[in-house]
Amino acid sequence: MPPTLTPAQARRHYDRNAHRQDAQGWYEDDALERLIALSNFGLADDVLEVGCGTGKFAATLLRDHLQPHTSYIGVDISPAMLARAGRKLQKYAPRAKLRPGDVSLGLTSRDESADRIIATYLFDLLSPAHSKLLLEHMHRVLRPGGLICLASLTLERDDGDMTIISQLWALIQRRWPWIVGGCRPVQLKAMLDEGQWEVVAHETVAPRGLVSEVLVARKV
């Protein structure tokens, strides 16, 4: 298995590089647009985003897609990321709140307290054990029928083809994981327990040759 950064290493990396994070839109934005289209955010009452980063995605949701009554909570391990998110989301207070947290340890949110849980470009940072734990906590925190809304780097497009850019990224991650912030291609759909999740939508997009997986699944 390719190496992953420890939570402490990830926190240090993203604290140092928070000012560069929004530049990753060249490969993230297409996937996030599809995630919005597939997730029915306009029907959500309580949204939890794990690994909220700089708050860029949250600002888009709060401005254009969530109802005025909808609450938003964002969690991130990096103080620098949370500081940037706080500036972006200040005008949406008090319905938008931010919390520090290491999601590799699970979630501290109450049972059945959210109807949407978002994780974008987070599972590609986590070890398989941490991913399994986080999905179990997501299932606990979601209300019946709630949705997980995920996007992540992956290796193959829907047709099974591997792009040269994705293969190159995976090679760099295996040898020098800090260069790409520990992010590696993963398979989100394969992580799901079929007894706990019903896949609602599943797509891949490959802007400029780097493949991302978009997945929406309902709590069973």
Beta strands, then each sheet from edge to edge (+ up, - down):
strand 1: 46-50
strand 2: 71-76
strand 3: 96-100
strand 4: 114-120
strand 5: 142-153
strand 6: 197-205
strand 7: 212-219
sheet 1: 3+ 2+ 1+ 4+ 5+ 7- 6+
end
